[in-house]
Amino acid sequence: MKFLFKYWRTLQRATDMDTLWPACKQHAEDLDHAKAAFYFHASNDTAWTKDYTKEELINFVDQLR
């Protein structure tokens, strides 16, 4: 069962990257605001917080382009 939850979280993160991240970039004032919006979402979503520490998540979002 643990494997299924990890798989679900991986799918949710992929959906965020395919859908939410481009939407953040499209509608944000600039790249920093897009990253802030994405981080706000990810830091409140168990699909991200179960597999990433706060520092890892900050680093991940900082690398987005």
C-alpha positions in Angstrom: 0.0 0.0 0.0 2.9 2.3 0.8 4.1 2.0 -2.8 0.7 3.2 -4.1 0.8 6.3 -2.0 4.3 7.1 -3.2 3.2 6.5 -6.8 0.2 8.8 -6.3 2.4 11.5 -5.0 4.7 11.2 -7.9 1.8 11.5 -10.3 0.5 14.5 -8.5 3.9 16.2 -8.6 4.1 15.5 -12.4 0.7 17.1 -12.9 1.8 20.1 -11.0 4.9 20.4 -13.2 2.9 19.9 -16.4 0.0 22.1 -15.5 0.5 24.3 -12.5 4.0 25.5 -13.2 3.3 26.7 -16.7 0.2 28.5 -15.4 2.2 30.1 -12.7 4.7 31.4 -15.2 2.0 32.6 -17.6 0.0 34.6 -15.1 2.7 35.8 -12.7 4.3 39.2 -13.0 7.8 37.7 -13.3 9.6 34.5 -12.6 10.2 35.2 -8.9 6.4 35.6 -8.4 5.7 32.4 -10.3 8.2 30.6 -8.1 6.6 32.0 -5.0 3.1 30.9 -6.1 4.3 27.5 -7.0 6.2 27.2 -3.7 3.1 28.3 -1.8 1.2 25.5 -3.4 3.9 22.8 -3.0 4.6 23.6 0.6 1.0 23.0 1.5 0.6 19.8 -0.6 1.4 16.4 0.9 2.4 15.2 -2.6 5.5 17.4 -2.1 5.9 17.7 1.7 6.0 13.9 2.3 9.0 13.4 0.0 10.8 16.7 0.2 12.2 18.6 3.2 11.6 22.3 3.3 15.1 23.0 2.2 14.9 20.5 -0.7 11.6 22.0 -1.8 13.1 25.5 -1.7 16.1 24.3 -3.8 13.8 22.5 -6.2 11.6 25.6 -6.8 14.7 27.8 -7.0 15.9 25.7 -10.0 12.7 26.1 -12.0 12.9 28.1 -15.2 
